[in-house]
């Protein structure tokens, strides 16, 4: 279809290349595939964002001749890093992964973030962004707006533009706002809590359509006024996978690629690995635990305490292609969900790359979760409660037996529905409806 015949949609996203991590992929892949369904994306992103992790490999997904508008942003994370003694490349958010040396300054930082910066630490970007985009839209009209939160600063920018300019708006959520599991970790006081909830309800009322990353969370939104929310899964992108599949690791590798915070502490799982290693010398010799990304210090200390240090490889931050490669070479993929009240709806973005890799997945979390349902439907893994010692141990032993017999893949069922392009097709349909 000729670009001149396409409708235009403004996508407001804090995360944009060269940002690394999972957050950047949602809007990036929206932009990549919306043209296939009659929509021309225009991106608004921060010019000088303080991304803790850069991944230049993401730039390859940016569509040719895509219009990108950049707005300057002031971020308090830069000051927080200096005050807490962190390097520029260190993670600035202590909510998820703690640092033993900085407990007091981190608690102060968390309180300030939760109470003085509403809805989040990028709040100073709201007013200048609305001003800049109103000026742009006056001469460059769009048919619709999409925002992706968190950060919910994006949500407020979209809400204000939709109200003031009467432009249809899809409020998309990677994670919920006040219902998200880490909301309680922010030490939010009564005044700030009321402001969060008032802004959230207002945005949900203004939005022409609401989309979110899981069906359970879509239903949960009804409690705070988000009726008829639709599900847009993260999905996997076939372009992220190499044509030549790498060889499997020679060791019995158990892989987790991503943030492993204290709210995903796989304590029983690690104890089981230690127990099997003590029972089976061959298992001890074959086992290789590979954690890529940031890992909470207590998890690493527990690995040492269980005498698994020689079986453990702390890989650190890696690019997305490197994470895919690590996943494809693994014999078992670990997928711990947050230990939280709303974990039933938590669907990590990497689930879909794990499914596409066709390696057995061991998920830790509620057995009635959205992830568990997807694993069962696709025949790509099993879910166990965190303390289900017998179930977890039996599953690990069965996968290890397959490894010894050179059986390293699973027979996945109908995973194509979770291709990100198919998810963007749904999104384009919602855009058509609201315009």
N, C-alpha and C positions, 0 to 999 in steps of 0.2 A: 504494500500500500504506500502511496506517495505521502511523504511527511506533511505536505500541505493539507492533506485531507484528515489528518489525525487530530484528535482532541489533545489538549495540553494539560498535564497535571504537574503541579508543584509538589515536590517531595522534600520535606524538611527533616534533616537528619543530622544529629551531632556527629555520629560515627560515619566517616567516609575515608577512603584511602588517602594517606598511607596508614590509617589506623589498623592495628592488628586486633586479634581476638574475635570472638564469635559475633559481637554486637554489630560489626560493620556489614556483615553479610546479608542481613535482612533487606535493608533499603538498596544495597548495591545490586542484589539480584532482582529486586523489583524493577529497578531502572534498566537492568540488562535485558529483561524479557517483555516489558510492557509494550514495546514497539510491535511485537509480534501479534498484539491483540488490539491494535488501533489507537494506542495512547503514546504520545510523545512526552517523556519525562523531562522536567527541569529541576535541577538539584539546588538546594540551599544548604550549605554546610559551613562550619567555622573555618576561618582562614588560618588561625594560629592556635589550634586546640592543643591541650596538654595531654596527648595520648601517652599512656605509660608503656605501650608496646606498639612498635611499628612493624608493618608487614607490607613491603612494597610489591609483593607478588599479587596483591589484590587489584592492582591497577589494570591488570590484563582483562578484567571483567567490565571495565567502564566502556560503555558503548561509544562507537566512533561519532565524533561531532556532537557529543552530549553537551548541552548548555549547563554550566555550573556557576552558581552565584556564591561568592564567599563573603562572609561577614566577620569582622573582628570580634573576638571574644576575650573577656577578662575572666580568668579562672583562679579561684582561691587555692586550688590544689598546688600551684607553684609555690605560694608562700608556705603552705602546710609542709611541703617537702623540705624546705629550708629549715623551718622550725623543728621538724622531727629528725633532722639529720639524714634525710634520704637523698640518694642521688637522683638525677633527672630521669634516669632509666628505671628507677624503682617503682613498684606499684604504690600509688598514693592512697588507696582505699583500704583502711584497716578493718572495715566491717566484716570482710570475708576471710582474709588471711592475716593472722596476727603476728606481731613481732615481739618476742619476749623482752627485748631491750627498751621498747618504746611504749610500754603499757599505759603510763599516765598521759603522755602527750597524745597518744592515739585516742584515749577516752575523751579528752578535751576536744580533739578534732571532730570526733563522731558527734558529740553534743552540739557543737557549733554548726556542723553540717545539717543536723536534723531540725534545729530550732531557729537558726538565723537565716538559712538559705532554703526558702520554700518556693518551688517544690523540690529543688535539689541544688547541688553546688554550681550548676550552670545558670542559675536564675538571673545573673547580671546580663545574660545574652538576650533576654526577652524583649525589653524595651527597644534597644537599638535594632534588633532584627525586625520587629513589627514596623518600625519607622522605615527601614531600608526596603523591606518587601512591599509596603504600601506604595512607595514611590516607583518601584520596579513594575508592579502590577498595573499601575495606572496607564502605562504605555505598552505593557506586554501581558495582556490578559491570559488567564488560564481558565479551564473549565472546571477544575477540581483541585483539591489539596489533599495530600496524605502526610500525616505526621507519624513518627514512630517513637514510642517511649518504653522504657526510660532511656535517657533522661526525660522527665515529664515537662521540662522546660520546652521541649519541642511541642508537646501537647498544648501548652498555653499559648505559644506563638500561633499555632494553627487555629486555635479557638478564637483568639482575638481577630485574626485576619478574616475568618469565616463570618464572625458577627458583624464586623465593620464594613466588609466589602460584599457580603451576601454571596459567598462562594461555597458550594457544596464541599464537605470535608469528611474524609475518613480518618478517624482516630484509631491508629493501630498500636497494639501493645505487645512488646516482647514479654514483658512482665507486668503484672497488675500494679496499681499505684499504692493505695493504702492497704490493700489485701496481700501485698507481696510478703514473702516469708521474712525478709530482712528489715521490714518496717519497724518491728519491735526492737531491733538491735540498735536503732538510731537514737534511742533515749529521748524521744520526742515528748515535749511537755504538752499540757492541756491546750494552751493557746495555739501553739503550732499545729497540734493535731486537728483542732477545729478548722484552721485555715486550710490544711491539706484536704480535709474532707469536703469543705465548702467548694474549693476550686475543682476537686475531682468531680463532684456531682454536677457542677455547672458545665464542665467540659463534656461530660457524658450526655447532658441534655441538649447541648448545642450541636454535637456531632451529627452529621447526616447518616453515618454508618459507623459501627464499631467493630473492629476485628482484633483478635487476640490469638496467641500461639497454641492454645489448647482448648478442647471442648469443655473440660471441667471448669477452667477459669472463665470461659464464656458464660457458663451458667452462674458461677459465683458473682459475676458482675451485676446480676439482677438485684443482689442485696444492697448495692450502692447506687442503683438507678440506671445501670447499663443494660437495658432490655434489648432483646433480639440481637445480641452480639454474635458475630460469625467467627469461625475458626479458619485461620490461615496458618498452616504448619510451616515450620522452618524449611523443611525439604532438603534434598541433596541435589547438587548440580553435577550432571554427567561430565561437564567440562573440567571438573576438579580431579577427575580420576585419570591416571595415565593409561595409554593404550597398552603398554607392556607392564604387566603386573609384576612387582618385585617378588623375589623368592621369600619363602617363609623364614623366620628366624630359626637358627639351628637350636637355640635354647627354647624351653617352654616359656614363652614370653606372655606376660599379663600386662596389658597396656591401658593406661588412662591418659588421655591428652586433654588438658584443660585445667582450670582452677580447681584445686582440691583443698577446700577450707575446712575449718573445724566443724562446720555444720554438715559435713559429709564424711565424718571420721569413720572409716571402715574397720573399726576395732575388731569385731568378731571375725571378719574376713581375714585380716592379717594374722589373728591368732590361729585360725584354721590352717593357713599356709605354714606357719611355724610347726603346728602339730603334725601335719602330713610330712614335712621335711624331717622331723625327728623319727617318724615311723618308717619312712621310705628313703634310704640313702640316695637312690637314683633321682627321686624328686628333688631332693636338696641340691643335687649336682645339676639338674636340668633347669631349675626354676630361675627366671629372670623377671623381676618386677620393674616395669618401666613407667615412671610418672613424668610426663612432660607438662610444663607450666609451673605456676606457683603452688607450693605445698605448705600447709600449716606446719609450724615447727614441732607441735606435739605429735603429729602423725609421723614425721621423720624420726623423732625421739623414740616413738613406740616401735618402729621398725628396728631400730638399734637394740632396744630392750629385748626384742624377740629373737635376737641373733640372726636377723635376716639382712644385715647390712651388706654382706658379700653377694646377696641375691638382688640387691636393690640398685637401680640406676636412676639418679636424679638428673633428668635431661635438661630441665630449665625451659625457658621460652624458646619456641620454635615457630617457623612460618607455617601457614596453613598447608601448603604442599608437603612440607616435612611431616606435619601431623597426619595427613592422609597416608603418606608412605609408611609411617610408623604403624598406623592402624592396619594397613594391608598386610604387613609382615607378621602381625600378632597371631597368637594361637587362642587367646581369650581376651575379650574386651570388657573392662570393668566400667560400669555406669552407675555410680552412686547418686541418688536423688537427695535433695536437701532434707535434713531431718527437721521437718516443720509441719505445722497443721495443714498447710495447703499443698503438700508434696504430691497429692493425688493428681494435681493438674500440672505439675512441673515436667516439662518435656525439654531436656537439654538439646540445644541445636545439633550437637555432635551425634545424637541418636541416629539421625538420618544418614550421616556418613558411615556410621557403624553398620547400619542395615545394608547399605549399598556395598560395603566391603565384604559382606557375606562371611563374617567371622562370628563365632558364637559370642553372645553378649550375656554377661551376668549383671543384672540390675539389682541394686539394693534400694528398697523402698516399699511403699504400700503395694500389696499384690492386686489391689483393685484400681491401680493408677491408670492414667491414660497411656503411659509408657508400657505398662504390662499388657494392656489390650493390643497395642501395636505390635509388640514382640510376639504375642500369641498368634495374631492374624498373619504375620509375615513369616512365622516359624524361624525367627532369627535369634532367639534367646529366651531366658526365663528370669522372672523377678522373685526375689526373696526378701522377707523382712530382715532388717539389719541383724537381728539376734537369732535368726533361724540357722543354728549351727549345723544341724543334721542335713538340711536341704542344701545349704551352700557347699558343705563338704562333699556330698554325693555328686553335685553338679561339677565341681572342680575335678574330682577323681574321674568322672566320665569323660571330661574334655581332655584330661591328661592321658587317659587310656587311648583316646583317639589320636592324640599327638604321637604316642609311642607306635601306633599303627599307621601313621602317616595319613590320617583323616583330618583335614584341617579346615574344611569349609562346611557351610550349612546349605540346605536346599531351601532358599528363600522363596516365599510365595508373594506374587503380585505386589512388588515394592514400587512399581512405576508410578502409582498414584501419589507417592511422596516425592516425586521429582519436583524441584522448585519451580520449573516452568509450568507445571500443572497447577501449582498453588497460585502463581501469578495470574494464570488464566482466570481463576476464581476471583482474584482481586480486581482484574479488569472488568469482570461481569458486575461487580458491586459498583465500580465507577460508572459503568453504563447506566445502572439503575438510578443512581442519585443525580445524574445529569439529564 
